[in-house]
């Protein structure tokens, strides 16, 4: 059975034979049940939606060209993931690793100006929950991380700190559930090397991610609690009530605003920043609750006097600790809202 559907081995073999004969429609049908999972895999490897899509397209081209050499000794799924993994590794080698501002430099003075965005984006980007296709992708019994947990910002940012092949081993083994033997074949190395890389990668990631995942935090709060927290956050912003927002934060909360490298730590620093900038007198906001990276998120719309409308401005991805906000990652730019399917303007 293929991932994401009940297609039989006989049906898959027929599609494969047609695709080998040059039938592009058959090739599309062959790959389609895997596409969602492959794109998410490439995102975990690269930390960028655009980079992931580019790597996936390159991988599908390689797959099409390599069909005559596919002998079926491995499953179609493992063959596809091997090709996407290698396309992603090639992409990793061509560009700087992606990080979050907290990994880029020290916290800033909230009374100073925001730093200019970097000329070349090196930031981890948000991933739309809808693109995970959780309902259509089969989870592997051997996987250690659930699908939404495997795209949480802290986890993806931790992955980007790993050497590329360690990153690939951890994802293939503990997110996708491939065996050590399968991963060794994909990466053309030994099982012993895979086990060693996994041990090092697991240790490095566990040191960087919180003990409680966002999935655990969200389940503990429940749908009603999450909805109430999101509403309080949005209402406070729309009232420019700095105290109300700060009361929702943990003592060591942070806010980062890619593509600028500027970030702040602590309630006092965040209060000073909010009062001076996004919640200063005269600022007007509207919001739409959403999800990104398996986390609670809010689409932020700022009043544009010239357009007389609330225009898409940024996406706040909230990291929770218990019932408080421990991190706000504010991705500045209307494109992030568009990628999540949010409208370009919010109702007045």
C-alpha positions as CSV (number, residue, x, y, z in Angstrom):
1,X,0.0,0.0,0.0
2,X,1.3,3.4,-0.8
3,X,1.5,6.3,1.7
4,X,-1.7,8.3,1.8
5,X,-4.0,5.9,-0.1
6,X,-5.4,2.4,-0.6
7,X,-3.8,1.8,-4.0
8,X,-2.9,-1.8,-4.4
9,X,0.5,-3.1,-5.4
10,X,-1.0,-4.3,-8.8
11,X,-2.3,-0.8,-9.5
12,X,1.0,0.8,-8.6
13,X,2.9,-1.6,-10.8
14,X,0.6,-0.8,-13.8
15,X,1.1,2.9,-13.2
16,X,4.9,2.3,-13.0
17,X,4.9,0.4,-16.3
18,X,3.0,3.2,-18.0
19,X,5.2,5.9,-16.6
20,X,8.3,4.0,-17.7
21,X,6.8,3.9,-21.2
22,X,6.7,7.7,-21.2
23,X,3.1,8.3,-19.8
24,X,3.4,11.6,-17.9
25,X,-0.1,11.3,-16.5
26,X,0.6,7.9,-15.1
27,X,3.8,9.3,-13.5
28,X,1.7,12.1,-11.9
29,X,-0.7,9.6,-10.5
30,X,2.2,7.4,-9.2
31,X,3.8,10.3,-7.3
32,X,0.7,12.2,-6.2
33,X,-0.1,10.2,-3.0
34,X,3.5,10.9,-1.8
35,X,3.8,14.6,-2.8
36,X,2.6,16.1,0.5
37,X,4.9,14.0,2.6
38,X,7.9,14.6,0.3
39,X,7.4,18.4,0.4
40,X,7.2,18.3,4.2
41,X,10.4,16.2,4.3
42,X,12.2,18.7,2.2
43,X,11.0,21.5,4.4
44,X,12.4,19.8,7.5
45,X,15.7,19.4,5.7
46,X,15.8,23.0,4.4
47,X,13.7,25.2,6.8
48,X,12.1,27.1,3.8
49,X,8.9,26.5,2.0
50,X,10.3,27.9,-1.3
51,X,13.5,26.0,-1.0
52,X,11.6,22.8,-0.3
53,X,9.4,23.3,-3.3
54,X,12.4,23.9,-5.5
55,X,14.1,20.7,-4.2
56,X,11.0,18.7,-4.7
57,X,10.6,19.8,-8.3
58,X,14.3,18.9,-8.9
59,X,13.7,15.5,-7.3
60,X,10.6,14.8,-9.4
61,X,12.6,15.6,-12.5
62,X,15.4,13.2,-11.4
63,X,12.7,10.6,-10.6
64,X,11.2,10.9,-14.1
65,X,14.6,10.6,-15.7
66,X,15.5,7.7,-13.5
67,X,12.4,5.6,-13.9
68,X,14.0,3.2,-16.4
69,X,16.6,2.3,-13.7
70,X,14.1,1.7,-10.9
71,X,14.0,-2.1,-10.6
72,X,11.6,-2.3,-7.6
73,X,14.1,-3.8,-5.2
74,X,13.1,-1.2,-2.7
75,X,9.6,0.3,-2.2
76,X,8.5,3.2,-4.4
77,X,8.2,5.2,-1.2
78,X,11.8,4.7,-0.1
79,X,13.1,5.4,-3.6
80,X,11.2,8.7,-3.8
81,X,12.4,9.7,-0.3
82,X,16.0,8.8,-1.3
83,X,15.8,11.1,-4.3
84,X,14.2,14.0,-2.4
85,X,16.7,13.6,0.4
86,X,19.6,13.9,-2.0
87,X,18.1,16.8,-3.8
88,X,17.7,18.5,-0.4
89,X,21.3,17.7,0.5
90,X,22.4,19.3,-2.7
91,X,20.4,22.4,-1.8
92,X,21.9,22.5,1.7
93,X,25.4,22.6,0.2
94,X,24.6,25.5,-2.1
95,X,23.3,28.0,0.5
96,X,23.8,29.2,4.1
97,X,22.0,27.3,6.8
98,X,18.7,28.8,7.9
99,X,18.3,29.9,11.5
100,X,15.9,31.9,13.7
101,X,17.1,35.3,15.0
102,X,17.7,33.8,18.5
103,X,20.4,31.6,16.9
104,X,21.9,34.4,14.9
105,X,23.0,36.9,17.6
106,X,22.4,38.3,21.1
107,X,19.1,40.1,22.1
108,X,18.8,43.7,21.3
109,X,18.1,46.9,23.3
110,X,14.4,47.5,23.0
111,X,15.0,51.3,22.9
112,X,17.3,51.0,19.8
113,X,16.1,50.9,16.2
114,X,15.3,47.6,14.5
115,X,18.2,46.3,12.4
116,X,17.8,46.2,8.7
117,X,16.8,42.8,7.1
118,X,19.8,40.8,5.8
119,X,20.5,41.0,2.1
120,X,20.1,37.3,1.7
121,X,17.5,35.5,3.7
122,X,18.9,33.0,6.1
123,X,15.8,32.6,8.2
124,X,13.7,29.5,8.9
125,X,10.3,30.1,7.4
126,X,6.8,29.1,8.7
127,X,5.1,26.0,7.2
128,X,1.3,26.0,6.6
129,X,-0.4,23.3,8.7
130,X,-2.7,22.5,5.7
131,X,0.3,21.6,3.6
132,X,1.2,18.8,6.1
133,X,-1.8,16.8,4.9
134,X,-2.0,15.0,8.2
135,X,-5.2,13.2,7.2
136,X,-3.7,11.9,4.0
137,X,-0.3,10.8,5.1
138,X,0.2,7.5,6.9
139,X,2.3,7.7,10.0
140,X,5.1,5.2,10.3
141,X,4.8,2.9,13.5
142,X,8.6,3.3,14.1
143,X,8.5,7.2,13.9
144,X,9.4,8.9,17.2
145,X,7.9,12.3,16.3
146,X,4.3,12.9,15.2
147,X,3.8,14.9,12.0
148,X,2.9,18.2,13.5
149,X,5.6,17.9,16.1
150,X,8.2,17.4,13.4
151,X,7.6,20.8,11.9
152,X,7.4,22.8,15.2
153,X,9.7,25.9,14.9
154,X,12.0,24.8,17.7
155,X,12.4,21.3,16.1
156,X,13.0,22.6,12.6
157,X,15.5,25.3,13.9
158,X,17.3,22.6,15.8
159,X,17.5,20.4,12.7
160,X,19.2,23.3,10.8
161,X,22.0,23.3,13.3
162,X,22.9,19.7,12.5
163,X,25.4,18.6,9.8
164,X,23.3,17.9,6.7
165,X,23.7,14.1,6.7
166,X,22.9,13.9,10.4
167,X,19.8,15.9,9.7
168,X,18.8,13.5,7.0
169,X,19.4,10.5,9.2
170,X,17.3,11.9,12.1
171,X,14.4,12.8,9.9
172,X,14.4,9.5,7.9
173,X,14.6,7.4,11.0
174,X,12.6,9.3,13.7
175,X,10.1,11.2,11.7
176,X,9.5,9.0,8.7
177,X,10.2,5.7,10.4
178,X,12.6,4.1,7.9
179,X,14.8,1.3,9.2
180,X,18.6,1.9,9.7
181,X,19.2,-0.5,6.8
182,X,16.8,1.5,4.5
183,X,18.5,4.8,5.5
184,X,21.9,3.3,4.9
185,X,20.9,2.3,1.4
186,X,19.3,5.8,0.7
187,X,22.5,7.6,1.8
188,X,24.9,4.9,0.4
189,X,26.6,4.4,3.7
190,X,26.8,1.7,6.4
191,X,24.2,0.8,9.0
192,X,26.8,1.5,11.7
193,X,27.4,5.0,10.3
194,X,23.6,5.6,10.3
195,X,23.3,4.5,14.0
196,X,26.3,6.7,15.0
197,X,24.9,9.7,13.2
198,X,21.5,9.2,14.7
199,X,22.9,9.1,18.2
200,X,24.8,12.3,17.7
201,X,21.9,14.1,16.0
202,X,19.4,13.0,18.7
203,X,21.5,14.3,21.5
204,X,22.0,17.7,19.7
205,X,18.3,18.1,19.0
206,X,17.2,17.1,22.5
207,X,19.5,19.8,24.0
208,X,17.8,22.5,21.9
209,X,14.1,21.7,22.0
210,X,11.8,22.2,25.0
211,X,10.9,19.1,27.0
212,X,7.2,19.8,26.3
213,X,6.3,19.9,22.6
214,X,3.7,22.3,21.3
215,X,1.4,19.4,20.5
216,X,1.5,18.5,24.2
217,X,0.9,22.1,25.3
218,X,-2.1,22.5,22.9
219,X,-3.6,19.2,24.0
220,X,-3.3,20.2,27.6
221,X,-5.1,23.5,27.0
222,X,-7.7,21.9,24.8
223,X,-9.5,23.6,21.9
224,X,-11.5,25.9,24.1
225,X,-8.4,27.0,26.1
226,X,-6.4,27.6,22.9
227,X,-9.2,29.6,21.4
228,X,-9.6,31.7,24.5
229,X,-5.8,32.4,24.6
230,X,-5.8,33.5,20.9
231,X,-8.8,35.7,21.5
232,X,-7.2,37.5,24.5
233,X,-4.0,38.0,22.5
234,X,-5.8,39.5,19.5
235,X,-8.1,41.7,21.7
236,X,-5.2,43.1,23.7
237,X,-3.4,44.1,20.5
238,X,-6.4,45.7,19.0
239,X,-6.8,47.7,22.2
240,X,-3.1,48.6,22.2
241,X,-3.1,47.2,25.8
242,X,0.6,46.5,26.5
243,X,-0.1,45.3,30.0
244,X,-2.6,42.8,28.9
245,X,-0.2,41.3,26.4
246,X,2.7,41.2,28.8
247,X,0.5,39.5,31.4
248,X,0.2,36.6,28.9
249,X,4.0,36.1,28.6
250,X,6.4,34.0,30.6
251,X,9.1,35.9,32.5
252,X,11.8,34.9,30.0
253,X,9.6,35.3,26.9
254,X,11.2,36.3,23.6
255,X,10.1,38.0,20.4
256,X,11.9,37.7,17.1
257,X,11.0,39.4,13.8
258,X,12.6,37.8,10.8
259,X,13.7,39.0,8.2
260,X,15.3,41.5,10.7
261,X,17.9,39.9,13.0
262,X,16.5,41.9,15.9
263,X,15.0,40.1,18.9
264,X,14.2,40.8,22.5
265,X,14.1,38.7,25.7
266,X,12.1,39.2,28.9
267,X,8.8,40.9,29.8
268,X,10.3,44.3,30.4
269,X,12.2,44.4,27.1
270,X,9.1,43.2,25.2
271,X,6.9,45.8,27.0
272,X,9.2,48.6,26.0
273,X,9.3,47.4,22.4
274,X,5.5,47.0,22.2
275,X,4.8,50.4,23.7
276,X,7.3,52.1,21.3
277,X,6.4,50.3,18.1
278,X,3.5,47.9,17.3
279,X,1.3,49.1,20.1
280,X,2.1,52.8,20.1
281,X,-0.7,55.3,20.1
282,X,-2.5,55.4,16.8
283,X,-1.6,51.9,15.7
284,X,-4.6,49.9,14.6
285,X,-4.7,46.2,14.2
286,X,-7.0,43.4,13.2
287,X,-6.2,39.7,13.4
288,X,-7.2,36.3,12.1
289,X,-6.3,33.1,14.1
290,X,-4.7,30.3,12.3
291,X,-2.1,27.5,12.6
292,X,1.5,27.2,11.3
293,X,4.2,24.7,12.1
294,X,1.7,22.8,14.2
295,X,1.4,25.8,16.5
296,X,-1.1,28.5,17.3
297,X,-0.6,31.5,15.0
298,X,-2.2,34.8,14.3
299,X,-2.4,36.7,11.0
300,X,-1.7,40.4,11.7
301,X,-3.2,43.2,9.7
302,X,-2.2,46.8,10.1
303,X,-4.4,49.8,9.2
304,X,-3.2,51.6,6.1
305,X,-4.6,55.1,6.1
306,X,-3.9,55.7,2.4
307,X,-5.7,52.4,1.4
308,X,-8.3,52.8,4.1
309,X,-8.0,49.1,4.9
310,X,-6.3,46.7,7.2
311,X,-3.5,45.3,5.1
312,X,-1.7,42.0,5.6
313,X,1.5,42.7,7.7
314,X,2.9,39.7,9.5
315,X,2.4,36.3,10.9
316,X,2.8,35.7,14.6
317,X,3.7,32.1,15.5
318,X,3.2,31.6,19.2
319,X,5.2,29.1,21.2
320,X,3.4,28.2,24.4
321,X,4.7,27.0,27.8
322,X,1.7,25.9,29.8
323,X,-1.0,28.6,29.4
324,X,1.5,31.4,28.7
325,X,3.4,32.6,25.6
326,X,7.1,31.8,25.8
327,X,8.0,32.9,22.2
328,X,6.5,35.2,19.6
329,X,8.1,34.7,16.2
330,X,6.7,37.5,14.0
331,X,7.4,36.7,10.4
332,X,7.2,40.2,8.7
333,X,5.7,40.2,5.3
334,X,2.3,39.7,3.6
335,X,3.5,36.7,1.7
336,X,3.5,34.5,4.9
337,X,-0.2,35.2,5.3
338,X,-0.8,34.4,1.7
339,X,1.0,31.1,2.0
340,X,-1.4,30.1,4.8
341,X,-4.4,31.0,2.6
342,X,-5.3,34.1,4.6
343,X,-6.8,37.1,2.7
344,X,-4.7,40.2,1.8
345,X,-7.0,42.4,3.8
346,X,-8.9,41.9,7.1
347,X,-12.5,43.1,7.6
348,X,-12.6,46.5,9.2
